[in-house]
């Protein structure tokens, strides 16, 4: 049985799997931002945010906030604006 199938049978394991996916996707977004690819970075960050906008995903959210900070020079780009808006809309 594949790891995802096994995780689906165990909610705690599934939660950990989703947390790791959110974190590594957020980390990829940061790498894309550092590589000067703001649109790809923002789009990737938004996909990570869909996972990370839940309790227990603080590490991924921290990475997403760092990415949004790094994307400040591109604040007028629509994908970057959408990311910044989505992050500010999260409950604190």
Long-range contacts (C-beta under 8 A, 24 or more apart in sequence): 15-56, 18-51, 18-57, 19-56, 19-57, 19-59, 19-60, 21-51, 22-48, 22-51, 22-52, 22-57, 22-60, 23-48, 23-52, 23-57, 23-59, 23-60, 23-63, 25-51, 25-60, 26-52, 26-60, 26-61, 26-63, 26-64, 26-67, 27-63, 29-63, 29-64, 29-67, 30-63, 30-66, 30-67, 30-70, 33-67, 33-70, 33-71, 34-70, 38-71, 38-74, 38-77, 38-79, 38-80, 39-77, 39-79, 39-80, 41-67, 41-70, 41-71, 42-71, 42-74, 42-77, 42-79, 42-80, 42-82, 42-83, 43-79, 45-83, 46-79, 46-82, 46-83, 46-86, 49-83, 49-86, 49-87, 53-90, 61-90
